Amino acid sequence: MAEDDDDPSIKALNAAQNEQASPTTFDHYGSLADPSLRIFVAKDAVPPFRFKAGGWELLTSSFDLGPAMKTRITENGYFLCRVNDDRSGWTELTDPSG
């Protein structure tokens, strides 16, 4: 097999990996109706409409996240969580009513 025969498959594989790669920076929004509700999305992405939460306020723009949160955003398009009352951590939500 000639080397040239391998090139198209390598290019296709690299392109597929690039499409699935997580964004490099993210935006962080807080719910206007519930201050403990937060959502993280890729930079300049709009939070999903199904999570209206009384509207969203941009809290932080263009920052990096850890690998687990990046993976969740790549899979779902967002990372939704509720911040603990004492601000000691958060609980991931799959539904805004959680």
MMTF fields as JSON, N, C-alpha, C and O atoms, coordinates in Angstrom:
{
  "mmtfVersion": "1.0.0",
  "mmtfProducer": "UNKNOWN",
  "numBonds": 391,
  "numAtoms": 392,
  "numGroups": 98,
  "numChains": 1,
  "numModels": 1,
  "chainsPerModel": [1],
  "groupsPerChain": [98],
  "chainIdList": ["A"],
  "bondAtomList": [4, 2, 8, 6, 12, 10, 16, 14, 20, 18, 24, 22, 28, 26, 32, 30, 36, 34, 40, 38, 44, 42, 48, 46, 52, 50, 56, 54, 60, 58, 64, 62, 68, 66, 72, 70, 76, 74, 80, 78, 84, 82, 88, 86, 92, 90, 96, 94, 100, 98, 104, 102, 108, 106, 112, 110, 116, 114, 120, 118, 124, 122, 128, 126, 132, 130, 136, 134, 140, 138, 144, 142, 148, 146, 152, 150, 156, 154, 160, 158, 164, 162, 168, 166, 172, 170, 176, 174, 180, 178, 184, 182, 188, 186, 192, 190, 196, 194, 200, 198, 204, 202, 208, 206, 212, 210, 216, 214, 220, 218, 224, 222, 228, 226, 232, 230, 236, 234, 240, 238, 244, 242, 248, 246, 252, 250, 256, 254, 260, 258, 264, 262, 268, 266, 272, 270, 276, 274, 280, 278, 284, 282, 288, 286, 292, 290, 296, 294, 300, 298, 304, 302, 308, 306, 312, 310, 316, 314, 320, 318, 324, 322, 328, 326, 332, 330, 336, 334, 340, 338, 344, 342, 348, 346, 352, 350, 356, 354, 360, 358, 364, 362, 368, 366, 372, 370, 376, 374, 380, 378, 384, 382, 388, 386],
  "bondOrderList": [1, 1, 1, 1, 1, 1, 1, 1, 1, 1, 1, 1, 1, 1, 1, 1, 1, 1, 1, 1, 1, 1, 1, 1, 1, 1, 1, 1, 1, 1, 1, 1, 1, 1, 1, 1, 1, 1, 1, 1, 1, 1, 1, 1, 1, 1, 1, 1, 1, 1, 1, 1, 1, 1, 1, 1, 1, 1, 1, 1, 1, 1, 1, 1, 1, 1, 1, 1, 1, 1, 1, 1, 1, 1, 1, 1, 1, 1, 1, 1, 1, 1, 1, 1, 1, 1, 1, 1, 1, 1, 1, 1, 1, 1, 1, 1, 1],
  "groupList": [{"groupName": "MET", "atomNameList": ["N", "CA", "C", "O"], "elementList": ["N", "C", "C", "O"], "formalChargeList": [0, 0, 0, 0], "bondAtomList": [1, 0, 2, 1, 3, 2], "bondOrderList": [1, 1, 2], "singleLetterCode": "M", "chemCompType": "L-PEPTIDE LINKING"}, {"groupName": "ALA", "atomNameList": ["N", "CA", "C", "O"], "elementList": ["N", "C", "C", "O"], "formalChargeList": [0, 0, 0, 0], "bondAtomList": [1, 0, 2, 1, 3, 2], "bondOrderList": [1, 1, 2], "singleLetterCode": "A", "chemCompType": "L-PEPTIDE LINKING"}, {"groupName": "GLU", "atomNameList": ["N", "CA", "C", "O"], "elementList": ["N", "C", "C", "O"], "formalChargeList": [0, 0, 0, 0], "bondAtomList": [1, 0, 2, 1, 3, 2], "bondOrderList": [1, 1, 2], "singleLetterCode": "E", "chemCompType": "L-PEPTIDE LINKING"}, {"groupName": "ASP", "atomNameList": ["N", "CA", "C", "O"], "elementList": ["N", "C", "C", "O"], "formalChargeList": [0, 0, 0, 0], "bondAtomList": [1, 0, 2, 1, 3, 2], "bondOrderList": [1, 1, 2], "singleLetterCode": "D", "chemCompType": "L-PEPTIDE LINKING"}, {"groupName": "PRO", "atomNameList": ["N", "CA", "C", "O"], "elementList": ["N", "C", "C", "O"], "formalChargeList": [0, 0, 0, 0], "bondAtomList": [1, 0, 2, 1, 3, 2], "bondOrderList": [1, 1, 2], "singleLetterCode": "P", "chemCompType": "L-PEPTIDE LINKING"}, {"groupName": "SER", "atomNameList": ["N", "CA", "C", "O"], "elementList": ["N", "C", "C", "O"], "formalChargeList": [0, 0, 0, 0], "bondAtomList": [1, 0, 2, 1, 3, 2], "bondOrderList": [1, 1, 2], "singleLetterCode": "S", "chemCompType": "L-PEPTIDE LINKING"}, {"groupName": "ILE", "atomNameList": ["N", "CA", "C", "O"], "elementList": ["N", "C", "C", "O"], "formalChargeList": [0, 0, 0, 0], "bondAtomList": [1, 0, 2, 1, 3, 2], "bondOrderList": [1, 1, 2], "singleLetterCode": "I", "chemCompType": "L-PEPTIDE LINKING"}, {"groupName": "LYS", "atomNameList": ["N", "CA", "C", "O"], "elementList": ["N", "C", "C", "O"], "formalChargeList": [0, 0, 0, 0], "bondAtomList": [1, 0, 2, 1, 3, 2], "bondOrderList": [1, 1, 2], "singleLetterCode": "K", "chemCompType": "L-PEPTIDE LINKING"}, {"groupName": "LEU", "atomNameList": ["N", "CA", "C", "O"], "elementList": ["N", "C", "C", "O"], "formalChargeList": [0, 0, 0, 0], "bondAtomList": [1, 0, 2, 1, 3, 2], "bondOrderList": [1, 1, 2], "singleLetterCode": "L", "chemCompType": "L-PEPTIDE LINKING"}, {"groupName": "ASN", "atomNameList": ["N", "CA", "C", "O"], "elementList": ["N", "C", "C", "O"], "formalChargeList": [0, 0, 0, 0], "bondAtomList": [1, 0, 2, 1, 3, 2], "bondOrderList": [1, 1, 2], "singleLetterCode": "N", "chemCompType": "L-PEPTIDE LINKING"}, {"groupName": "GLN", "atomNameList": ["N", "CA", "C", "O"], "elementList": ["N", "C", "C", "O"], "formalChargeList": [0, 0, 0, 0], "bondAtomList": [1, 0, 2, 1, 3, 2], "bondOrderList": [1, 1, 2], "singleLetterCode": "Q", "chemCompType": "L-PEPTIDE LINKING"}, {"groupName": "THR", "atomNameList": ["N", "CA", "C", "O"], "elementList": ["N", "C", "C", "O"], "formalChargeList": [0, 0, 0, 0], "bondAtomList": [1, 0, 2, 1, 3, 2], "bondOrderList": [1, 1, 2], "singleLetterCode": "T", "chemCompType": "L-PEPTIDE LINKING"}, {"groupName": "PHE", "atomNameList": ["N", "CA", "C", "O"], "elementList": ["N", "C", "C", "O"], "formalChargeList": [0, 0, 0, 0], "bondAtomList": [1, 0, 2, 1, 3, 2], "bondOrderList": [1, 1, 2], "singleLetterCode": "F", "chemCompType": "L-PEPTIDE LINKING"}, {"groupName": "HIS", "atomNameList": ["N", "CA", "C", "O"], "elementList": ["N", "C", "C", "O"], "formalChargeList": [0, 0, 0, 0], "bondAtomList": [1, 0, 2, 1, 3, 2], "bondOrderList": [1, 1, 2], "singleLetterCode": "H", "chemCompType": "L-PEPTIDE LINKING"}, {"groupName": "TYR", "atomNameList": ["N", "CA", "C", "O"], "elementList": ["N", "C", "C", "O"], "formalChargeList": [0, 0, 0, 0], "bondAtomList": [1, 0, 2, 1, 3, 2], "bondOrderList": [1, 1, 2], "singleLetterCode": "Y", "chemCompType": "L-PEPTIDE LINKING"}, {"groupName": "GLY", "atomNameList": ["N", "CA", "C", "O"], "elementList": ["N", "C", "C", "O"], "formalChargeList": [0, 0, 0, 0], "bondAtomList": [1, 0, 2, 1, 3, 2], "bondOrderList": [1, 1, 2], "singleLetterCode": "G", "chemCompType": "PEPTIDE LINKING"}, {"groupName": "ARG", "atomNameList": ["N", "CA", "C", "O"], "elementList": ["N", "C", "C", "O"], "formalChargeList": [0, 0, 0, 0], "bondAtomList": [1, 0, 2, 1, 3, 2], "bondOrderList": [1, 1, 2], "singleLetterCode": "R", "chemCompType": "L-PEPTIDE LINKING"}, {"groupName": "VAL", "atomNameList": ["N", "CA", "C", "O"], "elementList": ["N", "C", "C", "O"], "formalChargeList": [0, 0, 0, 0], "bondAtomList": [1, 0, 2, 1, 3, 2], "bondOrderList": [1, 1, 2], "singleLetterCode": "V", "chemCompType": "L-PEPTIDE LINKING"}, {"groupName": "TRP", "atomNameList": ["N", "CA", "C", "O"], "elementList": ["N", "C", "C", "O"], "formalChargeList": [0, 0, 0, 0], "bondAtomList": [1, 0, 2, 1, 3, 2], "bondOrderList": [1, 1, 2], "singleLetterCode": "W", "chemCompType": "L-PEPTIDE LINKING"}, {"groupName": "CYS", "atomNameList": ["N", "CA", "C", "O"], "elementList": ["N", "C", "C", "O"], "formalChargeList": [0, 0, 0, 0], "bondAtomList": [1, 0, 2, 1, 3, 2], "bondOrderList": [1, 1, 2], "singleLetterCode": "C", "chemCompType": "L-PEPTIDE LINKING"}],
  "groupTypeList": [0, 1, 2, 3, 3, 3, 3, 4, 5, 6, 7, 1, 8, 9, 1, 1, 10, 9, 2, 10, 1, 5, 4, 11, 11, 12, 3, 13, 14, 15, 5, 8, 1, 3, 4, 5, 8, 16, 6, 12, 17, 1, 7, 3, 1, 17, 4, 4, 12, 16, 12, 7, 1, 15, 15, 18, 2, 8, 8, 11, 5, 5, 12, 3, 8, 15, 4, 1, 0, 7, 11, 16, 6, 11, 2, 9, 15, 14, 12, 8, 19, 16, 17, 9, 3, 3, 16, 5, 15, 18, 11, 2, 8, 11, 3, 4, 5, 15],
  "groupIdList": [1, 2, 3, 4, 5, 6, 7, 8, 9, 10, 11, 12, 13, 14, 15, 16, 17, 18, 19, 20, 21, 22, 23, 24, 25, 26, 27, 28, 29, 30, 31, 32, 33, 34, 35, 36, 37, 38, 39, 40, 41, 42, 43, 44, 45, 46, 47, 48, 49, 50, 51, 52, 53, 54, 55, 56, 57, 58, 59, 60, 61, 62, 63, 64, 65, 66, 67, 68, 69, 70, 71, 72, 73, 74, 75, 76, 77, 78, 79, 80, 81, 82, 83, 84, 85, 86, 87, 88, 89, 90, 91, 92, 93, 94, 95, 96, 97, 98],
  "secStructList": [7, 7, 2, 2, 2, 2, 2, 2, 2, 2, 2, 2, 2, 2, 2, 2, 2, 2, 2, 2, 1, 7, 7, 1, 7, 3, 3, 3, 3, 3, 3, 1, 1, 7, 6, 6, 3, 3, 3, 3, 3, 3, 6, 6, 7, 7, 7, 7, 4, 4, 4, 7, 6, 6, 7, 3, 3, 3, 3, 3, 3, 3, 3, 7, 7, 7, 2, 2, 2, 2, 2, 2, 2, 2, 2, 2, 1, 7, 3, 3, 3, 3, 3, 7, 6, 6, 1, 1, 7, 3, 3, 3, 3, 1, 1, 6, 6, 7],
  "xCoordList": [0.85, 0.0, 0.886, 1.828, 0.612, 1.397, 1.058, -0.043, 2.012, 1.78, 0.631, -0.121, 0.487, -0.578, -1.965, -2.903, -2.104, -3.402, -3.823, -5.018, -2.862, -3.177, -3.565, -4.308, -3.091, -3.317, -4.785, -5.126, -5.675, -7.072, -7.707, -8.472, -7.405, -8.01, -7.457, -8.184, -6.181, -5.584, -6.198, -6.516, -6.364, -6.984, -8.415, -8.846, -9.156, -10.54, -10.58, -11.433, -9.667, -9.609, -9.278, -9.916, -8.299, -7.937, -9.092, -9.337, -9.8, -10.947, -12.034, -12.632, -12.305, -13.331, -12.939, -13.788, -11.668, -11.215, -11.342, -11.727, -11.028, -11.147, -12.594, -12.875, -13.521, -14.935, -15.427, -16.299, -14.894, -15.336, -14.558, -14.915, -13.527, -12.713, -13.538, -14.402, -13.265, -14.018, -13.538, -12.392, -14.442, -14.052, -12.895, -12.679, -12.165, -11.02, -11.379, -10.741, -12.388, -12.821, -14.339, -15.046, -14.816, -16.215, -16.781, -16.048, -18.109, -18.83, -19.654, -20.128, -19.813, -20.492, -21.642, -21.429, -22.868, -24.065, -24.739, -24.676, -25.389, -26.205, -27.659, -27.961, -28.553, -29.981, -30.438, -30.056, -31.26, -31.81, -32.895, -33.109, -33.582, -34.664, -34.163, -34.785, -33.059, -32.537, -31.019, -30.313, -30.511, -29.066, -28.173, -26.974, -28.728, -27.898, -27.765, -26.96, -28.528, -28.504, -27.486, -27.54, -26.554, -25.488, -25.42, -25.741, -25.002, -24.795, -23.498, -23.179, -22.767, -21.513, -21.711, -22.215, -21.319, -21.429, -20.144, -19.341, -19.959, -18.802, -18.846, -19.925, -17.701, -17.597, -18.53, -18.551, -19.296, -20.228, -21.432, -22.192, -21.623, -22.824, -23.951, -23.705, -25.162, -26.333, -26.783, -26.855, -27.091, -27.604, -28.854, -29.641, -29.045, -30.207, -31.516, -31.688, -32.432, -33.697, -34.536, -35.331, -34.383, -35.188, -34.813, -35.551, -33.671, -33.239, -33.378, -32.393, -34.565, -34.773, -34.404, -33.736, -34.825, -34.444, -34.664, -33.919, -35.658, -35.916, -34.934, -34.876, -34.171, -33.135, -31.772, -31.651, -30.763, -29.382, -28.568, -28.732, -27.704, -26.781, -25.367, -24.975, -24.602, -23.216, -22.417, -22.361, -21.802, -21.003, -19.511, -18.795, -19.051, -17.636, -17.524, -18.241, -16.629, -16.452, -15.019, -14.086, -14.857, -13.546, -12.631, -11.552, -13.046, -12.163, -12.099, -12.896, -11.147, -10.924, -11.631, -11.894, -11.935, -12.559, -11.744, -10.847, -12.054, -11.411, -11.905, -12.915, -11.195, -11.514, -12.912, -13.559, -13.394, -14.722, -15.82, -16.745, -15.729, -16.742, -16.648, -17.675, -15.445, -15.272, -15.932, -16.596, -15.74, -16.34, -17.855, -18.497, -18.438, -19.891, -20.412, -21.456, -19.705, -20.135, -20.023, -20.881, -18.984, -18.844, -19.983, -20.521, -20.354, -21.425, -22.809, -23.601, -23.098, -24.458, -24.645, -25.773, -23.551, -23.656, -23.716, -23.761, -23.717, -23.788, -23.367, -23.287, -23.103, -22.931, -23.795, -23.543, -24.812, -25.772, -25.562, -25.415, -25.546, -25.357, -26.071, -26.432, -26.26, -26.81, -25.709, -25.15, -25.401, -24.372, -24.952, -26.074, -24.184, -24.626, -24.846, -24.195, -25.767, -26.074, -24.837, -24.69, -23.952, -22.742, -21.598, -20.475, -21.895, -20.94, -19.719, -18.654, -19.874, -18.768, -18.606, -17.633, -19.529, -19.469, -20.747, -21.485, -21.007, -22.174, -22.628, -21.907, -23.852, -24.429, -24.809, -25.532, -24.324, -24.67, -26.141, -26.673, -26.796, -28.199, -28.327, -27.574, -29.265, -29.571, -30.872, -31.249, -31.557, -32.848, -32.881, -32.476, -33.337, -33.301, -34.166, -33.985, -35.086, -35.933, -35.242, -35.73, -34.079, -33.352, -32.731, -32.078],
  "yCoordList": [-1.184, 0.0, 1.234, 1.315, 2.168, 3.391, 4.317, 4.262, 5.169, 6.116, 7.057, 7.432, 7.441, 8.369, 7.803, 8.563, 6.461, 5.848, 6.086, 6.126, 6.244, 6.444, 7.892, 8.136, 8.839, 10.249, 10.642, 11.319, 10.241, 10.661, 10.167, 10.902, 8.944, 8.439, 9.166, 9.415, 9.499, 10.246, 11.636, 12.12, 12.277, 13.603, 13.538, 14.418, 12.509, 12.358, 12.133, 12.693, 11.319, 11.063, 12.338, 12.638, 13.087, 14.346, 15.334, 16.029, 15.409, 16.318, 15.918, 16.784, 14.63, 14.151, 14.485, 14.889, 14.32, 14.645, 16.139, 16.54, 16.967, 18.408, 18.826, 19.728, 18.174, 18.499, 18.145, 18.832, 17.091, 16.634, 17.286, 17.103, 18.023, 18.652, 19.666, 20.338, 19.768, 20.736, 22.138, 22.36, 23.087, 24.482, 24.821, 24.141, 25.862, 26.21, 27.178, 27.166, 28.014, 28.912, 28.862, 28.425, 29.318, 29.149, 30.419, 31.266, 30.529, 31.605, 30.993, 29.861, 31.763, 31.324, 32.288, 33.492, 31.754, 32.565, 32.197, 31.051, 33.185, 32.955, 33.234, 34.114, 32.483, 32.677, 33.957, 34.233, 34.739, 35.951, 35.609, 36.371, 34.487, 34.097, 33.317, 33.369, 32.6, 31.754, 31.914, 31.304, 32.729, 33.02, 31.793, 31.861, 30.69, 29.499, 28.661, 27.73, 28.971, 28.215, 28.822, 30.015, 27.993, 28.449, 27.546, 26.359, 28.114, 27.322, 27.774, 28.963, 26.808, 27.047, 26.578, 25.479, 27.4, 27.068, 27.49, 28.243, 27.004, 27.423, 28.935, 29.525, 29.55, 31.001, 31.471, 30.91, 32.5, 33.143, 32.283, 32.663, 31.132, 30.319, 30.835, 31.355, 30.695, 31.107, 29.91, 28.8, 30.104, 28.973, 28.394, 29.14, 27.082, 26.457, 27.082, 27.36, 27.302, 27.958, 27.168, 27.759, 25.844, 25.066, 25.372, 25.02, 26.026, 26.42, 27.928, 28.615, 28.438, 29.885, 30.465, 31.496, 29.824, 30.219, 31.693, 32.287, 32.299, 33.714, 34.615, 35.814, 34.055, 34.814, 34.516, 34.018, 34.824, 34.553, 35.835, 36.679, 35.966, 37.102, 36.559, 35.639, 37.129, 36.707, 37.105, 38.28, 36.119, 36.375, 36.428, 37.288, 35.506, 35.431, 34.987, 34.088, 35.617, 35.266, 34.85, 35.323, 33.964, 33.54, 33.0, 33.546, 31.954, 31.336, 29.84, 29.298, 29.179, 27.755, 26.955, 27.471, 25.7, 24.786, 23.513, 23.27, 22.707, 21.412, 20.421, 20.66, 19.31, 18.338, 17.727, 17.493, 17.462, 16.845, 17.785, 17.353, 19.053, 20.016, 20.238, 20.376, 20.275, 20.418, 19.254, 19.443, 18.052, 16.871, 16.977, 16.692, 17.383, 17.51, 18.545, 18.333, 19.653, 20.687, 20.159, 20.446, 19.399, 18.807, 17.828, 17.792, 17.034, 16.046, 16.684, 16.316, 17.644, 18.182, 19.59, 20.015, 20.308, 21.693, 22.668, 23.879, 22.162, 23.001, 22.184, 20.957, 22.874, 22.26, 23.075, 24.264, 22.457, 23.137, 22.676, 21.48, 23.616, 23.226, 24.191, 25.31, 23.71, 24.534, 24.701, 23.714, 25.938, 26.248, 26.028, 26.447, 25.369, 25.149, 26.478, 27.472, 26.494, 27.719, 28.328, 29.549, 27.469, 27.978, 28.206, 28.514, 28.051, 28.259, 27.341, 27.66, 26.21, 25.27, 24.333, 23.581, 24.372, 23.497, 23.618, 24.595, 22.616, 22.644, 21.227, 20.257, 21.136, 19.867, 19.986, 20.905, 19.06, 19.085, 18.754, 17.862, 19.482, 19.266, 18.849, 19.314, 17.99, 17.643, 18.309, 18.286, 18.902, 19.545, 20.79, 20.709, 21.922, 23.157, 23.117, 23.958, 22.184, 22.124, 21.392, 21.4, 20.743, 19.942, 20.785, 20.292],
  "zCoordList": [0.0, 0.0, 0.0, 0.789, -0.843, -0.932, 0.223, 0.772, 0.59, 1.684, 1.375, 2.274, 0.121, -0.273, 0.03, 0.275, 0.017, 0.307, 1.755, 2.047, 2.663, 4.072, 4.373, 5.324, 3.603, 3.907, 4.059, 5.029, 3.13, 3.286, 4.589, 5.213, 5.007, 6.236, 7.462, 8.424, 7.423, 8.538, 8.612, 9.698, 7.464, 7.447, 7.959, 8.705, 7.567, 8.025, 9.53, 10.219, 10.041, 11.478, 12.236, 13.246, 11.769, 12.418, 12.381, 13.367, 11.27, 11.165, 12.143, 12.783, 12.275, 13.212, 14.646, 15.44, 14.984, 16.331, 16.59, 17.688, 15.606, 15.782, 15.983, 16.771, 15.272, 15.433, 16.816, 17.348, 17.42, 18.723, 19.858, 21.022, 19.561, 20.599, 21.369, 20.806, 22.654, 23.42, 23.137, 22.744, 23.348, 23.155, 24.092, 25.095, 23.764, 24.604, 25.725, 26.778, 25.514, 26.586, 26.715, 25.807, 27.857, 28.211, 28.827, 29.336, 28.768, 29.435, 30.559, 30.461, 31.622, 32.843, 33.099, 33.242, 33.157, 33.362, 34.671, 35.115, 35.287, 36.47, 36.132, 35.326, 36.749, 36.542, 37.222, 38.359, 36.524, 37.132, 38.147, 39.091, 37.977, 38.884, 40.096, 41.157, 39.959, 41.031, 41.071, 40.269, 41.997, 42.037, 42.232, 41.962, 42.688, 42.884, 41.609, 41.572, 40.578, 39.33, 38.375, 38.076, 37.894, 36.998, 35.784, 35.859, 34.67, 33.463, 32.797, 32.764, 32.273, 31.568, 30.136, 29.904, 29.182, 27.762, 27.058, 27.61, 25.846, 25.056, 24.858, 24.811, 24.743, 24.561, 23.461, 22.365, 23.763, 22.83, 22.447, 21.556, 23.099, 22.856, 23.74, 24.829, 23.28, 24.059, 24.89, 24.363, 26.191, 26.973, 26.306, 25.722, 26.384, 25.74, 26.206, 27.393, 25.279, 25.601, 26.592, 27.323, 26.638, 27.58, 29.027, 29.947, 29.232, 30.569, 30.727, 30.997, 30.564, 30.611, 31.971, 32.039, 33.042, 34.404, 34.674, 35.453, 34.06, 34.288, 33.573, 33.844, 32.675, 31.965, 32.547, 33.666, 31.782, 32.208, 32.19, 31.309, 33.156, 33.24, 33.101, 33.819, 32.175, 31.994, 33.228, 33.591, 33.867, 35.069, 34.766, 35.279, 33.932, 33.578, 32.125, 31.687, 31.385, 29.983, 29.71, 30.359, 28.749, 28.247, 29.334, 29.567, 29.986, 30.964, 30.707, 29.942, 31.35, 31.128, 32.221, 33.307, 31.928, 32.88, 32.989, 32.181, 33.981, 34.135, 33.098, 32.437, 32.953, 31.908, 32.031, 31.01, 33.24, 33.394, 32.91, 32.222, 33.261, 32.82, 31.31, 30.645, 30.768, 29.316, 28.583, 27.564, 29.114, 28.497, 28.502, 27.491, 29.624, 29.726, 28.735, 28.119, 28.571, 27.625, 26.199, 25.364, 25.914, 24.583, 24.315, 23.208, 25.317, 25.162, 25.055, 24.188, 25.941, 26.069, 25.515, 25.267, 25.321, 24.894, 26.063, 25.85, 27.289, 28.483, 29.7, 29.642, 30.788, 32.101, 33.039, 33.233, 33.627, 34.485, 35.914, 36.162, 36.87, 38.263, 39.207, 38.84, 40.438, 41.508, 42.55, 43.03, 42.899, 43.881, 45.277, 45.563, 46.142, 47.527, 48.227, 47.905, 49.188, 49.934, 50.593, 50.645, 51.095, 51.753, 50.768, 51.168, 49.462, 48.38, 48.479, 47.949, 49.154, 49.322, 48.129, 48.061, 47.211, 46.049, 45.249, 45.38, 44.414, 43.551, 43.265, 43.5, 42.747, 42.334, 40.873, 40.488, 40.055, 38.635, 38.454, 39.115, 37.55, 37.227, 35.767, 34.911, 35.495, 34.12, 33.709, 32.537, 34.681, 34.467, 35.349, 36.509, 34.86, 35.638, 36.899, 37.78, 37.013, 38.213, 39.353, 40.484, 39.055, 40.06, 41.03, 41.949]
}
